[in-house]
């Protein structure tokens, strides 16, 4: 389902549903006896994280998930996400039965999956952590699964972004913190008593040290290297530069112009030890094929749609540099030691910048940027992303050459 349709449904169906659910929840709470109310002195049977939209955010949430695992050792930690998040969560330590997937391709698929998910939590004591700020479908899900503790971000006196009074623990959304810190604050709030007061009243340190780190076995690396050599025997693969020229449809403004990637690729290949590998989803394979042909088909490999998530991480681990738009691969690659060169424009690096210590960000920080945020559901009226167009090939090439210089 196109992201704009999801935004439309979330707004025009979500607002009345949040209002009705808030009224229902208040009546139900008033009818409960004191003994029926769940106390955080006990551990919930299940703690479920809810994050449906961007798969890169799952990786960023890893420190928060670990906080819940370590603090609530007797609780089962689960995750509700879109179908594309399965392999990511498995590498983050989730068992298959702890991952509950929602098909976001159609309304009928969403309804069927919601019913299946509800059955998984029937009769259980559940606490829900809503990762996506002000996303109504995620907040409504926390009620639908019967969670007695519903932790998420609340608007307080901000205009718009209405989600009703669904949340039992309401956190201030701090746009000056990295997303990994705001997610961590949600996990910390699990131990707080239910309150309508703004949370969380403690300092959350940087989570870079606690980021997800995926160790790829040497056998897996060799298997991928052998696969590349068998498929492309004429290429040496001495130094590998990965280009991720695409970004999801959620925010197409994040894309650097394709002709810039062509020019950049040609200049990078002036170093005869370099091979370029293009990464992307299966849907991006044709676009990447055209890009490879324009750069140099003899030294550019189109690997879009050719890897599982684990194989993609293996590819990062055997490569020397990733140059990418602001998208999921920024966060996926941060789980390894690969050098990352990330191009940011309509979104701020302060919130979703790469967590890797080996990352370099190019951002022009124009007066109009960032123009997308959780307050506008990452939807901008801009149709001329100068924040990306004004990033020159020379800017990117200069930063890449600094990294190339470390090899020599």
N, C-alpha and C positions, 0 to 999 in steps of 0.2 A: 504494500500500500504506500502511495506517495506520501512523503512527510507532510506536505501541505494539507492533505486529506486528514491525516492524523491530528494535525493542529486544529483543523476545523471541528472535528468531532470532539476533541478534548475541550474546546471552548464552548461550543453551543450545546453539546450534550453533557459535558462535564460540569458546567456551572449549576444547572438545575439538579443534577444528580448529587452533587456535593451538598447543596442546600437541603434536599430531601433526606439524604443520609445523615446530615448533622442533626436534623430534627428527630429522626428515628433514634439515633445514638443517644441523644439527650434524654428522651423518654425512657429508653431501655436502662440507662444508667440510674435514673431516678427510681426505677422499680426494683433495682438490685438491692439485696441486703448487704450489709457491711462484710459479712463472711464470704460473700460471693465475689467480692472484688479481689483481683489478683494483687499480691504484694511482691515487691521486688526483693524482699528478704529471701524469697524462693527463687530458684532458677527456672525460667520457662523451659518447657520440654523442647520447644523449637524457637530458634531465632532466625527469621527470614529477612534477607536483604532483597529489596526490589529495585531493579534498574533495567529498563526496557529498551532504551533508544540506542545509545552509542556504546559499542563494544570496548573501545579504548578506555571508557570510564570504569569498566570492570577491573582492569589492571590497576588503575589509580586507586580503587577502593580496597586494594589488598591490605594495607596497614590496618584499616578499620575492621576488616574481616578477621585478621589475626588477633586484634584486641578482643573481639568477641569470643574467639576460640580459647584464648588464654584465660579470660576472666570467667567464662561460663563453661567450664570443662564438662559439666554434666548435661549441657544443652546440645541439641543437634543444630548445626548451622546449615541453612538451606539458602537457595538463591532463585528468585524468579526473574527471568530475562527473556529476550527475544531468541529465536531459534539459532541465530548466528553466534550466540555466546557459548554454546556447548563446549567446544574444544578449548576455549580460553579458560573456562571455569574448571575443566578437568585438569589442566596444567597448574591451576591454582590450588589443587588439593581436594576438590569436591568429588564425591562419588556420584555416579549417574543418578541414583535415587534421591540425591540432595539437590539436583538441578531440575527446576520446573520451567519448561519452555512454553512461551506463548507465540503462536504464529501471528505475525503482524501483517500478513499479506492480504487478509480479507476480514470483514466484520464477522462472517460466519465462523471463521477460524478462531478469531478472538473469543467469541462467545463459547464455543466448544471447549477451548483450552481453559477458560475461566471456570467452567463447571468441573472439569477434571481436577484443576488445582484446588478448588474448594474441598473436594472429597479427601484430599491428602491431609487436610488439617482439621477435619471434623473430630470433635471431642478432645482436642489437644489444647494445652496452654501455649499460646503463641505470642511472641513479641515481634513486631515488624519494624524494620528500618527502611524508610523511604529515601533512597539516595537522590533521586531527581527532584530538584527544588521546584515546587509549584506546578508539578505535573499531576493533573487531576486523576488520570486513570490509575497512576501508581498509588495515590492516596486512597482512592476508592477500593483498590485491590486489598489494601491493608485491613479495611473493614470487612470486605467480602470473605476473606479467609478466616475471620473470627479472631483477629489479634486483639488482645485486651490492652496491650501497650503498643502505641503507634507513634513512632518517633520520626520527625521530619522538620522541614523548614516552613516557617509561618510568616505571613506578611506583617502582622501587627498593624501599625498605622500607615503602611505603604498602600498607595492606591492600586486598584486592579489586582491581578494574580490571586483571585478568590479561590480558596479550596474549602470554604466552610469551617466548621469546628470539629473536623474529623480527628485531628491529632491530639493525643493525650500528653505528648511531650513536644513542646514547640521551641525550635531553635531559631535564633536570628541568623539569616543568611548573610555572611560576611564576604563581600566581594573583594576584600583585600587579602584573603587567605587562598592558598592553593587548594584545589579540589580535594587533594589527599588529606588536607587538614580538616576541611569541613566535613568530609565523610568520617574521619576519625572522631570528630566531635559528636556525630550522631551515635557512634558505637559507645562512646563514653557516657552518653545520656541514658543508656540502658539501665544504669545503676541509680539514676535519679528518680525521685518520687514524681508521680504525675502532677503537672502544674500548668497553669496558663501563663505563668511568668516566663519572660525570655530566658532561654538557656543558650549556651552552656557557660557558666561563670568560672571558667578556668582557662589558663593559657594552653594552647595546643602547639607544640614545637613542630619544626619541619619534619616531614616524614620521608625525606629522601633516603636516609639510612635504612629505613624499614621497607623500602620499595620491594616489589616482587623481583626476585632474581631466579632465573631459570637456568639450571645447569644441564647442558646438552652433553650426552655421553660421546666419547671419541668415536665409538662405532657408528653412531648416528651421523656424526659429521662426515666420516669417511664414506658412508653409504650415499650421502647426498653428493659429495665430491665425485664419487664414481659414477653416479647417475648423470651428472653434468658432463663428465668426460666422455661417457658412452654416447650421449645424445648429441654432443657438440665436440667431436674428436679433433677438429681443426683449431679449437680455441685453447689457449694455454691456461687461462684463469689464474694468472700470476697475482694480480691485484684486482679485487672485485669492488666496483662501486655500484650500489643499488640506487635506482631512481624510482620513487613512488610519485607518479605524475597526477594521480587522481585523488579525489576526496569524495566522501559520501554525499548523497543527494540531500542530506539534512541541511548542509550549508554549502551550496556550490560556490559561493563567493570566496571560499578558502583556496580555490584553485589558482595556481600560477599559470599564466598562458602557456599553452602547449608548444608554441613556436619557440618559447624561451628554453624549454626543456630540450628541444631539438638542437638549438645553438649551443647550449651548455654541454650536451652529450658529445657533440662534435669536437668541442674544445678540450674536454676531458680525455678524449681518445687520442689527442696529440701526444699524450704520454703512452708510449707503445707497450708499457707493462699493464695497462688498464684494460679491463673488460667491463662492460656495463650490463647489468641484469635488471630488467624491468619487472616490478612486482605489482600485484593488483588482484582483484577478485575475478572470478570466472566471467562476470558480466563485462569486465574491462579488457578482456583478452583481445578483441578486435581493435580497440583503440590503441592498445599497447603494441600490437603488430604493426599498425601504421606508423607509430612512433619509432619503433625499431628500424623500420625500412628507411625512414627519413634521416635517422642518426647515422647508422652504418650497419647494415644487416649482417656483415661478416664478423663484427665484434660486439654486437648488441643482442642479448638473449631475451626473448619475451617469455617470462616465467609466470605471467599473470594466470591465476587459476590452476597452477600446476602443483601447488603444495597444500598439505594439511596445515593446520595452525602450528603443530609441533615442528613440521618441516620448515615452515617459515622462520621460526625461532632458530632452527639449525642453520638456515641460510644466513641469518644475521650473524650468527656466531662464527661463520667461516669467511665473512666479508669484512672489508676494511672501512667502508663509509656508506651511510644511507643519507641521501638527499631527498627530502619529502615535503609535501604540503602539510599543513596542520590537519592531521587526521589520525586514525587509529594506529598506524605503524609508528608514529612518534612514541606512543606508549608501549607498544609491543616490543620495539627495539630497545627501549629503556630497561628491559629485563635482562639484557646481555651487555657485553662490554664494547659493542660496536660504536664507532664515532658517528654522531648524528648531526646533520645540518638541517634544521627545521625552518620552514618559511611561514611566518605568521602575518596575518593582516587584519581580518574583521573580528578576531577574537584575541583577548589579552593572554599573554604568556603567564601573567601572575596567577591565573586560575588553572589553566590547563597546559602549562608549559611542560616540557619533558622533564622527568625526574632523574634522568641519567646524569652523572657527573661528567660524562664524555659528550655532552650535547652542546651545540652552539645554535643560537637562535638569531635569525635575521628578521627584524620587525621595524618598520619605518615609524610606527607610532604617530600616524597622522592625526590631526585634530578630530577627525570623524571616527577614529578607531579607538576602542572596539565599538562596533555598532550592533553586535549580537550578544545576547546574554540570556540568563534564565528569566529575566523580567519580560522579554519579548518572544519567548519560546524559540530563541535563536533564529528569528525571522527578521530580515532587514528589508527595507524598501529600496536599498541601493541596487542599481543595475550597472554600476561602473566601478568595479573594485580597484581603484587606484592604489589602495594599500598593498595590493599584490602586483599590479602592473608596473608600479614604480620601482619594484625590486629588480635591478638590472642583472643581466647575465654576469657582468663583471663583478658585481658584489658577491654573488654566489660562488663564482669561480675563484675569487681571491681567498674566500674562507676555505674552500675545498683545497686549494693549493697549500694553505698553511698546514692542513692535515696531511696532504701528499708529501710535504717537506719532511714530516716526521718519519716517513718511510725511508728517505734517502740517507 
